[in-house]
Amino acid sequence: MQNIIRLKGIAKSYFVGHPNEFRALNGIDIDIKKGEFVSIIGESGSGKSTLMNIIGALDKPTEGQYFLDGLDVGQERDQELSRVRNKKIGFVFQTFNLIPRMNALRNVELPMTYAKLPYQKRTERAKELLRLVGMGDRMTHQPNELSGGQKQRVAIARAVANDPAIILADEPTGALDTNTGHLVMDIFHRLHEDEGKTIVLITHSNELAEETQRIIALRDGEIVSERAGSGKGGRAA
């Protein structure tokens, strides 16, 4: 299968040319194939958040090349990158990032609004996605009326609203208890297995990483190991 993500010699420095110059990433090479479920693991300060921002086309590297589904990200202007993010990448964050004044349904519709999908189509798809993640009975609830796990399920539904090829999940269970975290991971497994989504999980948890097909470990801005995960069989389904 073809690579959907290719990082070649990626380096990222901050405060370049100043005495406090800091190199967050140093020569990262990663290939991720379409349909893979990969985790990037590391402690705080390892560079995984910086790498997430580059993979998500939220930031550009200081050195190296990043190809996203064949597109050379470094050569694109910000307006084009915004369009690419909205179409190709679904983001799931630890803090959910739901819009407080919008109910669950409207939150899921939001990316489709930016993509200019007609009202009826985006409403129908939002309802379908909320049912998919077990939130069919909470569509009209505001975020402050939902538990952490329910908020994250809405966030996942929103992430896949525009049918992106990639889901980029940054510590998606970090604010949840263990049981709720497992339920959220089960949704990612279904999206991977049933929908064929490419999923990149950013985490510090070895347990969660073990559920993925491949585990890439970072330390001090460099890849220190890469190995196969045990997949969903790493725990009871």
Summary of the structure (lengths in Angstrom):
residues: 237
radius of gyration: 17.7
end to end distance: 27.2
largest distance: 55.5
contacts: 748
relative contact order: 0.19
helix: 38%
strand: 28%
